[in-house]
Amino acid sequence: MAEFIVSTLDDETFDGRTLEQETADGGGLSLREAIALANDAAGADTISFGAGGQGLLRLTEGRIRITDETTINCGGEVTITGDAGSNDVTLAGGITDIAATLEASANGLADNSQIFNATRSLTLTDLILTGGATDGFLQVGGAVASSVDIILINKVIAGNATLDDFANGGGLYSAGSIMITGGQITGNSTAVTGAFGGGVAALGDVTIINSTLSGNQTTGGASIGGGALAQGILTLTNSTVTNNSVTGGNSDGGGVVGGTGLVIANSIVLGNFAMQGDDGELVETAGDGAPTFTGANIVGADGGTFDAEQPHFSGPN
C-alpha cells in the first residue's frame, strides 16, 4: 500500500518516472501523476491533497484513468472540474450550470471531459466534482464511470452530464454497486434516448445515506430515474430526494428507480416529476412492485403530474 500527496493544482501529465523524479522537477506532484503512480504500485493506494493541492483543479488533459484500488481523500477544499477551457457558465463555488452552458452555446461542453474512469474499486472522500461530461454513444458517467464498486463519502457531484444515447449516469455510473454517505448529488443530467439515471446509475445496488439528490434530470425518451437508478436494490436512508425530473416520452421515476427492490427509510421523496410516465416519485420495476418503507417517511404522490397536496406519509413500523 502506497500513499501519494498532491502538491499542485496544475494538471501535469505523467512522464513515467519515479515519485522522486516527478516531484524533483519543481512543479510538485499533480493528481494525474499521483494516480499514475498509484496505478503502478502494488496493492490498494491512498491519495491525499497537501497545502499546494487545495482549491480548483482544472483537468486540461482529459479524463484520469484509475486501474488499481484507490482511495482519494481530500482532507480540505478541493474542486475538480472537467471544464478544460474554463468557459462553462458556473454557479457559486465554480459549479457548472449544465442547462445555462448549453443554452449559451450548443457546443458549450465540447471541451469538457469525464473526470475519473475506474476499473478497480474507488473511494472518494471530501471532494467536489463538476463540469464532467461525455459525448458519445454508451459513454456512461459524466463525472465518474467505474466497472466495479464506488464509495462516496461527504462528496458533492454537481453540474455533470452525459450527452448521447444510452449514456447512463449523468453524474455517476457504476457497473457494480454505489454507496453514497453524506453526499450532495445535484444538477446532473442525461440527454437523448435511453439514458437512465440523471444523477446516479448502477447495474448493481445503490445505497444512499444522509444525502441529498436534487435538481437532476433525464430529458431523452425512455430515460427513467431522474435522481437515481439501480438495476439492483436502491436503498434510501435519512436522505432527501427532491426536484428531480424525467421529461422525455415513456420515462418514469422522476425521483428514484429500483430494479429489483426499493427501500425507503426515514427519508423524504417529494416534489419530483415525470412528464409523460406513470410515476413522478418512485418506481420499482421487479419484485412485487411496491417499495418497502421503514421508519418515518414523506413520499409524494406518484403520477405523471406531481400533486403537492397529496403526499404519502409512512410512520414507524
C-alpha positions as CSV (number, residue, x, y, z in Angstrom):
1,M,0.0,0.0,0.0
2,A,1.3,3.4,-1.0
3,E,0.3,7.0,-0.2
4,F,0.8,9.9,-2.5
5,I,0.2,13.6,-1.6
6,V,-0.9,16.0,-4.4
7,S,1.0,19.3,-4.1
8,T,0.0,21.2,-7.2
9,L,-3.3,22.2,-8.9
10,D,-1.7,22.1,-12.3
11,D,-2.8,19.1,-14.5
12,E,0.7,17.9,-15.2
13,T,1.0,14.7,-17.3
14,F,2.8,11.7,-16.0
15,D,6.3,11.1,-17.6
16,G,6.7,7.5,-16.5
17,R,9.3,8.5,-13.9
18,T,9.5,7.7,-10.1
19,L,7.9,9.7,-7.4
20,E,11.2,11.4,-6.6
21,Q,11.7,12.3,-10.2
22,E,8.2,13.6,-10.6
23,T,8.5,15.9,-7.6
24,A,12.1,17.0,-8.3
25,D,11.0,18.9,-11.5
26,G,9.9,21.8,-9.3
27,G,6.3,21.5,-10.4
28,G,5.1,19.4,-7.4
29,L,3.0,16.2,-7.7
30,S,-0.2,16.6,-9.7
31,L,-3.3,14.5,-9.2
32,R,-2.8,12.9,-12.6
33,E,0.8,12.0,-11.7
34,A,-0.3,10.7,-8.3
35,I,-2.9,8.4,-9.8
36,A,-0.5,7.1,-12.4
37,L,2.0,6.2,-9.7
38,A,-0.8,4.6,-7.6
39,N,-1.8,2.5,-10.7
40,D,1.7,1.2,-10.9
41,A,2.1,0.5,-7.2
42,A,1.1,-2.9,-5.8
43,G,-2.0,-3.1,-3.5
44,A,-4.6,-0.5,-2.5
45,D,-3.4,3.1,-2.5
46,T,-4.3,6.4,-0.9
47,I,-4.1,9.8,-2.5
48,S,-4.5,13.0,-0.4
49,F,-4.0,16.7,-1.0
50,G,-1.4,18.8,0.6
51,A,-1.4,22.6,1.0
52,G,-0.4,23.2,-2.6
53,G,-3.2,21.0,-3.8
54,Q,-6.1,22.9,-2.3
55,G,-8.5,24.9,-4.4
56,L,-9.8,24.5,-8.0
57,L,-8.2,21.8,-10.1
58,R,-9.0,22.0,-13.8
59,L,-8.4,18.9,-16.0
60,T,-6.8,20.1,-19.2
61,E,-5.6,16.7,-20.3
62,G,-8.8,14.8,-20.4
63,R,-10.2,12.1,-18.0
64,I,-8.0,10.3,-15.5
65,R,-7.9,6.5,-15.6
66,I,-7.7,4.6,-12.4
67,T,-6.6,0.9,-12.7
68,D,-5.8,0.0,-9.1
69,E,-7.8,0.0,-5.9
70,T,-7.6,3.7,-4.8
71,T,-8.9,6.0,-2.1
72,I,-8.8,9.7,-2.9
73,N,-9.2,11.7,0.3
74,C,-9.3,15.5,0.0
75,G,-8.9,16.5,3.6
76,G,-9.6,20.1,2.7
77,E,-11.2,22.2,0.0
78,V,-10.7,20.7,-3.5
79,T,-13.0,21.1,-6.5
80,I,-12.1,19.2,-9.6
81,T,-13.7,20.3,-12.9
82,G,-13.7,18.7,-16.3
83,D,-14.1,22.1,-18.0
84,A,-10.7,22.4,-19.7
85,G,-11.4,25.7,-21.4
86,S,-12.9,27.5,-18.4
87,N,-15.9,28.5,-20.5
88,D,-18.7,26.9,-18.6
89,V,-21.5,29.0,-17.1
90,T,-21.0,28.5,-13.4
91,L,-22.8,28.9,-10.2
92,A,-21.4,29.7,-6.8
93,G,-18.3,27.7,-5.9
94,G,-17.4,27.1,-9.6
95,I,-20.2,24.6,-10.1
96,T,-21.1,24.1,-13.8
97,D,-24.6,25.0,-14.8
98,I,-25.3,22.4,-17.5
99,A,-28.5,24.0,-18.9
100,A,-27.2,27.5,-18.9
101,T,-23.9,26.4,-20.6
102,L,-25.7,24.6,-23.4
103,E,-28.2,27.5,-23.8
104,A,-25.3,29.9,-24.2
105,S,-23.8,27.6,-26.9
106,A,-24.9,24.2,-28.3
107,N,-21.2,23.2,-28.2
108,G,-20.6,24.7,-24.7
109,L,-19.5,21.4,-23.3
110,A,-17.3,20.3,-26.2
111,D,-14.1,20.9,-24.2
112,N,-15.3,19.1,-21.1
113,S,-14.2,15.6,-20.2
114,Q,-15.2,12.9,-17.8
115,I,-13.2,13.2,-14.6
116,F,-12.5,9.7,-13.4
117,N,-12.7,6.4,-15.2
118,A,-12.0,3.4,-12.9
119,T,-11.6,-0.3,-13.5
120,R,-10.9,-1.1,-9.8
121,S,-12.7,-0.2,-6.6
122,L,-12.8,3.6,-6.0
123,T,-13.4,5.5,-2.8
124,L,-13.8,9.3,-3.0
125,T,-13.9,11.5,0.2
126,D,-14.5,15.2,0.7
127,L,-14.3,16.2,-3.0
128,I,-16.4,18.3,-5.3
129,L,-16.6,17.1,-8.9
130,T,-18.2,19.3,-11.5
131,G,-18.1,20.1,-15.2
132,G,-17.6,16.4,-16.2
133,A,-19.2,15.4,-19.5
134,T,-19.2,12.6,-22.0
135,D,-20.4,12.9,-25.6
136,G,-20.7,9.6,-27.3
137,F,-22.9,6.6,-27.7
138,L,-22.9,4.5,-24.5
139,Q,-20.3,6.8,-22.9
140,V,-21.6,6.5,-19.3
141,G,-20.8,8.5,-16.2
142,G,-20.5,12.3,-16.7
143,A,-18.2,12.8,-13.8
144,V,-17.2,9.2,-12.8
145,A,-17.6,5.8,-14.5
146,S,-16.5,2.6,-12.9
147,S,-16.6,-1.0,-13.9
148,V,-16.6,-2.0,-10.2
149,D,-17.8,-0.6,-6.9
150,I,-17.7,3.1,-5.9
151,I,-17.9,4.6,-2.4
152,L,-18.6,8.3,-1.9
153,I,-18.2,10.0,1.5
154,N,-19.0,13.7,2.2
155,K,-18.9,14.4,-1.5
156,V,-20.5,16.8,-4.0
157,I,-21.2,15.7,-7.5
158,A,-22.9,18.6,-9.3
159,G,-23.2,20.0,-12.8
160,N,-22.1,17.0,-14.8
161,A,-23.7,15.4,-17.9
162,T,-23.8,12.7,-20.5
163,L,-24.9,13.9,-23.9
164,D,-25.6,10.9,-26.1
165,D,-27.9,7.8,-26.4
166,F,-27.8,5.1,-23.7
167,A,-25.2,7.1,-21.7
168,N,-26.4,6.3,-18.2
169,G,-25.5,8.2,-15.1
170,G,-25.2,12.0,-15.7
171,G,-23.2,12.4,-12.5
172,L,-22.0,8.9,-11.6
173,Y,-22.2,5.4,-13.1
174,S,-21.0,2.0,-11.9
175,A,-21.2,-1.4,-13.4
176,G,-21.0,-2.6,-9.8
177,S,-22.6,-1.0,-6.7
178,I,-22.6,2.5,-5.4
179,M,-22.6,3.7,-1.8
180,I,-23.1,7.4,-1.0
181,T,-22.8,8.7,2.5
182,G,-23.2,12.4,3.3
183,G,-23.3,13.3,-0.4
184,Q,-24.9,16.0,-2.4
185,I,-25.8,14.9,-6.0
186,T,-27.3,18.0,-7.7
187,G,-27.8,19.5,-11.1
188,N,-26.6,16.5,-13.2
189,S,-28.3,15.3,-16.3
190,T,-28.6,12.8,-19.2
191,A,-29.9,13.6,-22.6
192,V,-31.2,11.7,-25.7
193,T,-32.7,8.2,-25.8
194,G,-32.4,5.5,-23.1
195,A,-30.0,7.4,-20.9
196,F,-31.0,6.3,-17.3
197,G,-30.2,8.0,-14.0
198,G,-29.8,11.7,-14.3
199,G,-27.8,11.8,-11.1
200,V,-26.7,8.3,-10.4
201,A,-27.0,4.9,-12.2
202,A,-25.7,1.5,-11.4
203,L,-26.0,-2.1,-12.7
204,G,-25.9,-3.3,-9.1
205,D,-27.3,-1.8,-5.9
206,V,-27.3,1.8,-4.9
207,T,-27.2,2.8,-1.2
208,I,-27.7,6.4,-0.2
209,I,-27.3,7.5,3.4
210,N,-27.6,11.0,4.9
211,S,-27.5,12.6,1.5
212,T,-29.5,14.9,-0.9
213,L,-30.4,14.3,-4.5
214,S,-31.8,17.4,-6.1
215,G,-32.2,19.1,-9.5
216,N,-31.1,16.1,-11.5
217,Q,-32.8,15.1,-14.7
218,T,-33.1,12.9,-17.8
219,T,-34.5,14.5,-20.9
220,G,-34.5,11.8,-23.5
221,G,-37.2,9.3,-24.4
222,A,-37.4,6.1,-22.3
223,S,-35.0,7.5,-19.8
224,I,-36.0,6.6,-16.3
225,G,-34.7,7.7,-12.9
226,G,-34.3,11.4,-12.7
227,G,-32.5,11.3,-9.4
228,A,-31.0,7.8,-9.3
229,L,-31.5,4.4,-10.8
230,A,-30.3,1.0,-9.6
231,Q,-30.8,-2.2,-11.6
232,G,-30.4,-3.9,-8.2
233,I,-31.8,-2.7,-5.0
234,L,-32.0,1.1,-4.3
235,T,-31.9,2.0,-0.6
236,L,-32.5,5.5,0.8
237,T,-31.8,6.1,4.5
238,N,-32.1,9.5,6.2
239,S,-32.0,11.2,2.8
240,T,-33.9,13.8,0.7
241,V,-34.8,13.4,-2.9
242,T,-36.5,16.4,-4.4
243,N,-36.9,18.5,-7.6
244,N,-35.5,15.7,-9.9
245,S,-37.3,15.0,-13.2
246,V,-37.7,12.9,-16.3
247,T,-39.2,14.9,-19.2
248,G,-38.9,12.5,-22.2
249,G,-41.6,10.3,-23.5
250,N,-42.3,7.0,-21.7
251,S,-40.0,8.0,-18.9
252,D,-40.9,7.0,-15.3
253,G,-39.4,7.7,-11.9
254,G,-38.7,11.4,-11.5
255,G,-37.1,10.6,-8.1
256,V,-35.6,7.1,-7.9
257,V,-35.9,3.8,-9.5
258,G,-35.1,0.4,-8.1
259,G,-34.7,-2.6,-10.4
260,T,-35.2,-5.5,-8.0
261,G,-36.1,-3.6,-4.9
262,L,-36.7,-0.1,-3.4
263,V,-36.2,0.5,0.3
264,I,-37.1,3.9,1.8
265,A,-36.1,4.5,5.5
266,N,-36.6,7.8,7.4
267,S,-36.4,9.8,4.1
268,I,-38.2,12.4,2.1
269,V,-39.0,11.8,-1.6
270,L,-41.1,14.8,-2.6
271,G,-41.5,17.2,-5.5
272,N,-40.1,15.1,-8.2
273,F,-41.7,15.0,-11.7
274,A,-42.3,12.6,-14.6
275,M,-43.8,14.5,-17.6
276,Q,-45.2,11.5,-19.5
277,G,-44.6,8.5,-17.4
278,D,-46.7,6.9,-14.7
279,D,-44.7,7.7,-11.6
280,G,-43.4,11.0,-10.5
281,E,-41.6,9.9,-7.4
282,L,-40.8,6.2,-7.1
283,V,-40.6,3.1,-9.4
284,E,-39.8,-0.5,-8.5
285,T,-39.5,-2.4,-11.7
286,A,-39.4,-6.0,-10.4
287,G,-40.5,-8.0,-7.4
288,D,-43.9,-7.1,-6.1
289,G,-43.7,-3.6,-7.5
290,A,-44.2,-2.0,-4.0
291,P,-41.4,-0.1,-2.2
292,T,-40.6,-1.2,1.4
293,F,-41.0,1.7,3.9
294,T,-39.3,1.7,7.3
295,G,-39.2,4.4,9.9
296,A,-40.9,7.8,9.2
297,N,-41.0,8.9,5.6
298,I,-42.6,11.6,3.5
299,V,-43.2,10.5,-0.1
300,G,-45.1,12.5,-2.7
301,A,-48.0,11.1,-4.7
302,D,-46.9,9.1,-7.7
303,G,-48.2,10.1,-11.1
304,G,-47.2,11.8,-14.3
305,T,-48.0,15.1,-12.6
306,F,-46.9,15.6,-9.1
307,D,-49.7,16.6,-6.7
308,A,-48.2,18.6,-3.8
309,E,-51.4,18.4,-1.9
310,Q,-51.4,14.5,-1.7
311,P,-48.2,13.3,-0.1
312,H,-47.9,9.9,1.4
313,F,-46.7,9.5,4.9
314,S,-45.4,6.3,6.4
315,G,-44.9,6.1,10.1
316,P,-42.5,3.9,12.2
317,N,-43.1,0.2,11.7
